[in-house]
């Protein structure tokens, strides 16, 4: 299910009670956010997937000007698309998550920005494709991923927020974060 469709289902209370996703003004107008960033902003720390052919033509490190000349690929309904376009990046979009990897592997886009919490699993999942890591460039922009519920589901929103606040206070939130993401942060060699 695309993110846009999932948000619509959630907003109409049709089979989805809670979801996590990157926030945007539009999303927060449709569904209710629980404003505790579950990835602590890591969703905005982006490494790049590319192809060996593209990698061979790129310099070792890309400055912002060079990066803005490259064609990036993103989902059509992802908040990142608007963030990147607003900042004058060339962005090509597609409706299908899996289709984005195919477009990249066929060299129809140069770079696919992925967060440091996603990229390693995606590289493994798509190892059969002509895709590799661009190892020298990082793009970072402020953003947050929240849990969201339907606007009228204030009881569930309160329960989720209360649970997250307790986990923050007793250190369990940070412990879980470290358990799942510390190695990925190290692997990204920030």
Secondary structure by P-SEA (a helix, b strand, c coil): ccaaaaaaaaaaccccccccccccaaaaacccccccccccccccbbbbbbcaaaaaaccccccaaaaaabbbbbccccaaaaaaaaaccbbbbbccaaaaaaaaaaccccbbbbcccccaaaaaaaccccccccccbbbbbbbbbbbbccccaaaaaaaaaaaaaaaaaaaaaaaaaaaccaaaaaaacc
